[in-house]
């Protein structure tokens, strides 16, 4: 595998559990370069992510292992895309929605934001509040925290600087950078990947300019839940708007995303554990600029819950649009920041 990991001694009994082990299959996986391994409990399957295009022909699949004991093995490409390049133009609609409620207009969650001193754009995930009742905006550290290099008090603007254009919404200060969770580059041998959480909050300039509504689709839920493989999920983001998808796997162990914050001269691989992969149902679930989007699911009783936040993407030729989304669970982020979700605000 490409990522560093502790060596694991396997016995003959272990290998006996793997169906159809062939020398040609081993050589094929070496050529494709296994990058990570994931699991999906709901489908009772193991997902092998390869650096190069995943094996897909009948001839290739015939020589590869098919099961481990009674667990199916599936193969997908999974190469994380570096974060830091300019996002594409928002699809279909502007990169933001201003919602009219009564006689007032409010900037919505799921819309474009950025730091005020750099030409970039990401997504406002949601509104949150601390125990004192103070309201903040939540997004990725790499969106509003400058990969931990933004100074406290740095203005956060809406729409993001990248999306400011003639005839569009005049940019305004939405808030000021307040606090970011750890985003530390380095090998898992030296940095605990479980403490890396790509998230930050900014203090709102005024609570009367923003709505908790996710664009014009649905309100931010007030409750949370764990994210797990097999879940049907939704998100509202700056680039691709409202999309639906399915959590295809939890990636096993520590896996990395490469960050580039040129303004601060920072570039490095940051490892996370856990990390989840999501594929769109019919179209690409997310793209660059959707970073920070809140991921939700609707349970069997019809209740919407927040379960994750988008941090990046990876090439996956079997996913719609050729990309899968990388996501972190929302509950550790909210706990780390000491905040809770805000629902029903100017909806």
N, C-alpha and C positions, 0 to 999 in steps of 0.2 A: 504493500500500500504506500501511497505517497506521503501520508501524514505519519509523524513519529508515533510509535506506540510500543508498549512493553511487549517483549517476546512472550509467546504462549507455547508451552510444550504440549503437543498433541500425541495421543497414543494410537496404537493400531485400532483399538476399540472405537476411538473417536472417528477415525477415517472410515471405519466400517459403517457408520451411520449415514455417510454421504453416498447417495445413489449415483452410479455412473461416473466414477472417477476415472478419467482417461488421460494419458500423457498429452494427447492432442488438445484436450480441453484445458489442461494446465497451461500449455503453451499459448493457447488463444487468450486466456485471461491475463497472462503475462504481457502479451502484445497489446491488449486493450488497457492494461494497467488499472487494477482495482484501486479506487480512490477512497471508498468508504463502504460500510455495510449498514443497512437499516433493517428495521423490523416492523411488521404490521400485524398486531395481534388479532384484529378483526378478520383479516383474511388468512390468518395462520400462515404467513409467508415471510421469508427473508428477502431483502432487496439488496442486490449487489450493484453499487454505483461504479461505473468505469470512467476513466479519463477520456478515452476515445469513444467514438460512436458505439453504443451498446450492441452486443451480438443480437442479430435479429433474423437471419436467414434460417431456414429449416436445417440446413447442413451444419451451421454453427451451433444451433441449439441442441442438435442431436448428440454432439460430443461433450456438452457441458453438463455438470451436475444438475440434477433436477429436483432433488429433495435432500434434506438433512433429517434423518429419521422420518417422521411423517409431515414435515414442514416443507412447503413448496419454496423453491428458489426462483426469483425473478431477476431480470437484468435490465438496468437503465443507465443512461449516461448521467453523470452528476459532477460538473465542473463549475465551482463557484465563479461568478463574475465579479471583477474588482469594483469596488464602490468608490466613486469620486469623479467619474466622467459626467459630462452634461447629459441631463435627461432628454428623452425625445419629446416632441410636441405632444401636448395632451390630446387624447383621442376623442373626436366627436364633439366635445363641448369645451368651454374654457376650463382652465386648470383649477377652478374654484366655483363655488356657488354662494351667492348672497341670498339668504332666505328672508322673505317678507312675512312678518307676523304682526297682525294689527296694522299700525301705521309706521312700524319700525323695520329696519333692515339689519340683518345680522350675518356675519361671516361664519360659515359652517365648518364643522369638523369634516375630514376627508378632503380638504382643500389645500392648495399650495401655500407653503411658508418657507422661509429661509432665514439665516442670519442676515443682518442688515449690511454687512461689509463684504459680501462675496456673491458672485453671480451663480447661484445654484437654486435648487428647489426640491423640497420633499413634501411630506404630508403631515398635517395636524391629525394625530390619532384621535384624541378625545380631550374632554375637560376633566380635571380631577380636583379634589379638595383635600386639605390637610385637616387634622383634628380641630384646628382653630377656625375652620370654615373658610379659609382663604382659597381662592380659585387659581388654578394653573392650567397651562396647556401642556399636553404630553406628546412626545414624539421620540424619534431615535436621538441618541447622543450625536451621531454623525450628521443629523439634520440641524439641530439647534444648539448642540454643544461643541461643535467643531472638533469632534473626536477627542474631547476632554481638554481642548486648547482654548475654547472660548472663555473670555473673562466674564465673571458674574456681572450682570447689568448690561451685557451686550444686547442691543435691540434685536428683536425677532420681528420680521416684517411679513405682511400679507398683501397681495400674493408674494411668493418668493421672487427674488430679484430676477431670476431667469425668465419669469413669466410676466414681467412688466413690459407693456407694449402700448403703442399709440392706440387710442380708442378703447383701451381696457380699463379695468378698475385702477384708480390711483392708489399706489402703494401706501400703506400706513403702518405705524408701529403697533403690533398686536400685544407685545409684551417684552420682557427682559429675561435673558438667561438667568436661571436661579440655581439649578443643581443637576449634576450628571452622575449616573452610576458608572462603576468601573468599566473601562474598555481598554484593556492592557494587552499589548502585543507580546508575543514570545511563545516558546515551546511549552506544552503542558508539563514538561519536566520542571519548569521554572515558574509558571503562572497557572494558578488554579482556574481551569476553564469554567467551573461552576459559578465563579464569582463575576465573570464577565457578563454584563447585561447592557445591550446597546439601547439605552433609554436616558432621557433627560426631561426636565420640566422647566417651563418659563413662567414667570409671574405675569399675569394679565395686566395691561395698562389700565383697562377698565372692563368690568364684567358686562357692560352694556353694548359691546360691539360684536359679541360672538354667541353662537348657538351651539348647544350640545348635539343638534341633529347632524347625522351623517349625510351631508349634502341635502338632497330632497328625497332620500330613500327611506331611512328609518332613524329613530332616536338612538343615541348611545344607551346601551342597557345599563342598569344599575347593579347587576350581579355578574359574577365571574364563574368560570369553571375551568377544569384542566383541559388541555388539548391532547388529543390522542389519535393515532392512525385510524382511518376509516370514517372520521367525522366529515359530514358535509358542512362547508364553511362559506362565509361571505366576507367581502371587504369593500370599502369605498375609498378610493385613492385619487391622488392628483393626476396621474397619467392615464390609467385605464378605467377610471370611474368605478361603477358597481359591477363586480364580478362574483361568480360562485365557483367553488372547486371542492376538492376532496383531499384530506390529509393522507398522502400515500405512504409515509413512513416516519418513524423517529430514527434519526441517524445515530448509530451506536457509537458511544464514546465521544471523545473530543474531536471536533471538526472546525475548520477555519474559514474565515472570510477575510479577503484582503481589502484594506482601507487605504485611501489616498486623500489626504487633506493638504493640497498644494499650498494653500494660503499660509499654513503653519509649518510647512516642510516636513509633514508626517506621512509615513507610509509603512505599513506593517501588516502581518497576518495575526488576526485575533481569533483565538479558539473558544468555542462555546460547547457547553454540555448541560442540558440537552439542546438539540436543534431539530426542527421538524421540516419535512419537505411537503409541499402542496402543489398539486397540478390543477389547472383549470378544467371545468367540465366540458366546455365547447370552445372557449377562447382562452388566451393566456391569462392566468390569474392575476399577475402583476408585472410591472416593468420598472425600469429605473425612474425615480421620481415618486413611486408609490411607497418608498421607504417610510416607515412610521405608521402606515395604515393599521387601524384596529381590525383584528380578525374576530368575527362572531360566528356563533352557531345557534340554531333553533332546536331545542330539545323536543322530546316526544309529546310534551304537554303544550307546545307552542310558545314556550318562553325563550326569549333571546338572551344569550349570555356572551360576554367577552371572554375570549380564550387565548388570544395571542397578538403579536405585533410583528409586522414584516420588517426584516432586516436586510434582505438582499435576494439574489436569485442565482440559479445555476443553469448551465446549458443542459437540456434534456430533450433529445430528439423525439422521444415518445410522448411528450406533453404538448398540448395545444400551444402553438406559437413557438415551440422549440425551447421553452424555458420552464423551469419549476421554481417555485417561491421558497425561500428559506425564512423560517419564523421562529420566534422565541415565545415561550409561554408568558402570559400577561401577569399571572398571580405573583411570581417572584419579583417582578418589576414593581408592581404596586406596593408590595411589602417592603422592598428595598428603599423606595421613595417615601414611605409612610403616608400614602394617599389612598383615596377611594374614588371610584368612578362617579361622575356627575351626570345625571339624567334629568330631562325635563326643563333644561335651562333655555329660555327664549325659544320654545318650539312652536 
